[in-house]
Amino acid sequence: MVDKPGAGQPGASNDADRSVSDLLSDATGNLSRLVRLELRLAKLEAKHDAVRIGKGIAEFLVAAVILHIFVILLSVTAGFGLHEIFGLPVWASLGIVTLFYLLVALVFALIAVINFRRRQGLTRTVLTSSRLMAIIRGEVRPPKEGDGAVAATEEPGEAPAPSGR
């Protein structure tokens, strides 16, 4: 007999005359454990994505600060610096400084977009959840004891049971 629900191995029975309530208790215990593990995996993946999103937001903030500095420096340095040093017309000096800071801001924005696109989502959670649902529907059999497999796989040479769809 299994002392605690969910403590035994699926399909293992030490006592041939286990009651339906014992079997149901084991099944609900195992199912609740699987749900807890799925939630834990989802939290870990969401945390990983949140870190990447935070870095992307920080890079957008850097771009915004540089754009702000761009506006301030545009009016001060462009007119006096380039005009005095190179003898360029004022409009050409302002255009050079404007394009430089705009280029720097675009580089930071591009880096932020690339980091947002690297986000992977909850891929492992989706995979394990779909396998769990396939096992519950009877389309896939869980690994046998001693296989060493963590994920549910089909047995070799056996076709999955047809679904009711």
Contacts in CASP RR format, 6 or more apart in sequence:
PFRMAT RR
TARGET T0000
AUTHOR 0000-0000-0000
METHOD contacts of the structure
MODEL  1
MVDKPGAGQPGASNDADRSVSDLLSDATGNLSRLVRLELRLAKLEAKHDA
VRIGKGIAEFLVAAVILHIFVILLSVTAGFGLHEIFGLPVWASLGIVTLF
YLLVALVFALIAVINFRRRQGLTRTVLTSSRLMAIIRGEVRPPKEGDGAV
AATEEPGEAPAPSGR
1 14 0 8 1.000
1 15 0 8 1.000
1 18 0 8 1.000
1 22 0 8 1.000
2 8 0 8 1.000
2 14 0 8 1.000
2 22 0 8 1.000
2 26 0 8 1.000
5 25 0 8 1.000
5 26 0 8 1.000
5 28 0 8 1.000
5 29 0 8 1.000
5 30 0 8 1.000
6 25 0 8 1.000
6 26 0 8 1.000
6 29 0 8 1.000
6 30 0 8 1.000
6 33 0 8 1.000
7 26 0 8 1.000
8 26 0 8 1.000
8 30 0 8 1.000
9 145 0 8 1.000
10 30 0 8 1.000
10 142 0 8 1.000
12 145 0 8 1.000
34 132 0 8 1.000
38 125 0 8 1.000
38 128 0 8 1.000
38 129 0 8 1.000
38 132 0 8 1.000
41 124 0 8 1.000
41 125 0 8 1.000
41 128 0 8 1.000
42 122 0 8 1.000
42 125 0 8 1.000
45 120 0 8 1.000
45 121 0 8 1.000
45 122 0 8 1.000
45 123 0 8 1.000
45 124 0 8 1.000
45 125 0 8 1.000
46 122 0 8 1.000
48 120 0 8 1.000
49 119 0 8 1.000
49 120 0 8 1.000
49 121 0 8 1.000
49 122 0 8 1.000
52 115 0 8 1.000
52 116 0 8 1.000
52 118 0 8 1.000
52 119 0 8 1.000
53 116 0 8 1.000
53 119 0 8 1.000
55 115 0 8 1.000
56 112 0 8 1.000
56 115 0 8 1.000
56 116 0 8 1.000
57 112 0 8 1.000
59 108 0 8 1.000
59 109 0 8 1.000
59 111 0 8 1.000
59 112 0 8 1.000
59 115 0 8 1.000
60 108 0 8 1.000
60 109 0 8 1.000
60 112 0 8 1.000
62 108 0 8 1.000
63 105 0 8 1.000
63 108 0 8 1.000
63 109 0 8 1.000
63 112 0 8 1.000
66 101 0 8 1.000
66 104 0 8 1.000
66 105 0 8 1.000
66 108 0 8 1.000
67 101 0 8 1.000
67 105 0 8 1.000
69 101 0 8 1.000
70 98 0 8 1.000
70 101 0 8 1.000
70 102 0 8 1.000
70 104 0 8 1.000
70 105 0 8 1.000
73 97 0 8 1.000
73 101 0 8 1.000
74 94 0 8 1.000
74 97 0 8 1.000
74 98 0 8 1.000
74 101 0 8 1.000
77 97 0 8 1.000
78 93 0 8 1.000
78 94 0 8 1.000
78 95 0 8 1.000
78 96 0 8 1.000
78 97 0 8 1.000
78 98 0 8 1.000
79 90 0 8 1.000
79 93 0 8 1.000
79 94 0 8 1.000
79 97 0 8 1.000
81 93 0 8 1.000
82 88 0 8 1.000
82 92 0 8 1.000
82 93 0 8 1.000
82 96 0 8 1.000
82 97 0 8 1.000
83 89 0 8 1.000
83 90 0 8 1.000
83 93 0 8 1.000
86 93 0 8 1.000
88 96 0 8 1.000
128 151 0 8 1.000
131 140 0 8 1.000
131 151 0 8 1.000
131 152 0 8 1.000
132 152 0 8 1.000
134 140 0 8 1.000
134 152 0 8 1.000
134 160 0 8 1.000
135 141 0 8 1.000
135 142 0 8 1.000
135 152 0 8 1.000
137 163 0 8 1.000
138 160 0 8 1.000
138 161 0 8 1.000
139 160 0 8 1.000
139 161 0 8 1.000
139 163 0 8 1.000
140 152 0 8 1.000
140 153 0 8 1.000
140 154 0 8 1.000
140 160 0 8 1.000
141 152 0 8 1.000
141 154 0 8 1.000
141 155 0 8 1.000
141 158 0 8 1.000
142 152 0 8 1.000
143 149 0 8 1.000
143 150 0 8 1.000
143 151 0 8 1.000
143 152 0 8 1.000
143 153 0 8 1.000
144 155 0 8 1.000
154 160 0 8 1.000
END
